[in-house]
Amino acid sequence: MSDTDEETFQVITANRLHDGIIVYFNESSGWQESIKDATVASGDEVNALLTQAEQDFAANRIVDAYAVEITGAHVPLSARERVRAAGPSIRYGEDAVPTNTSDFEI
């Protein structure tokens, strides 16, 4: 089987409205922060999951829900979605503040 013949699946992703965090839909436990916790679907199952996600959009819990193609190992196929699933590519918050390693002050 070549790479182009590998079966693909889909998961539903969105951003949580109150903090903007990327989340993935799990049919039994709701929105999760890890793509590995997402419900994996194919075919018509994807539309059913999107319909459920639209209810959370209408209730102002999430924004921008859409399906993402993944491999069976929960690896997104597009570069954009791989970056979203891996988390921020730069330091931010407390991690973004550089430490003062100099011997002198200005």
N, C-alpha and C positions, 0 to 999 in steps of 0.2 A: 504494500500500500504506500503510495507516495504522499508527500505532504499535502498535495492538493486534494487527495482522496480522503483525508482525515475527517471524520464526522465532527461537525460543529454543533454547539448548543447555544442557548441564549440565557442571559439573566437580566433582570430589570434593575436599573440604577436610577438614582435621582440625587438631589441635594436636600438635606433636612432643612426646613425653612427657618427654624429658630437659631441655628448656628452655622449653616452652610456646609456642614460636613457631608462628604460623599457617603451614600448609603446604598445598600443592596437589599432587594426584597426577598424575604423568606416567608413562604406561604403560611407557615404555622406560627412563627414568632414575630412577624412584622419586619421592620427595617433594621438591618444590621450594618455595622461599619466594615466588616470584612467580606470580600467577594467570595471567600470560601464558605461562608454561611448562607449564601444566596440559593434560592430554589432554582434548579436548572431545568430548563424547558426546551421543547422543540415544537415546530409546527403550530397547531392551533392552541396548544398550551400557553404559548407566549402571549397570544391575544387575551386569554383569560387572566393571566397575571397582570397585563397592562390595564385591564378593566378594573381589577382590584386596586392597582396603584392610582388610578384616576380618582377613586373614592378618597384616598388620602390627600391627593392634590386639591380636591373640592373642599376638604376639611382643613386646608391650610397647614398640613403637616410636612409636605414635601413640595418641591418644584422640579419641573423639567424631567419627568420620568420617561425613560426610553429603554429599549432592548439593546443589549450588547452581545455580540458574538464572542463566544469563548471556546476553548478546546475542552476536552473532557477533564482536564486537570485544572479547570478554573483559571486558565490563562487567557486574558483578552487578546483578540487577534489584531486590533489596531494599536498603534503606538500611543495614541491619545488615551485610550482606555487602560493600557498597561501603566502609564504614568499616574492616572487617577487611582487605580487599584493599589499601587505601591505607596501612595502618600506623597507629601510634598517633596520636591526635589531640591529645595533649599531650606536652610535652617530658618526658623521663625520663632517669635515669642521670646522666652527666656534664653533659648538656644542661640538666638541671633545676636545677642549682645556679646561683643567681643570682650575677652578678658584683658585686663591691663597687665601686660608682662614687662613693661619698661621699668627701668631703675630710676627714672626721673619724672618730674612733673613739670608742666609748662605753666 
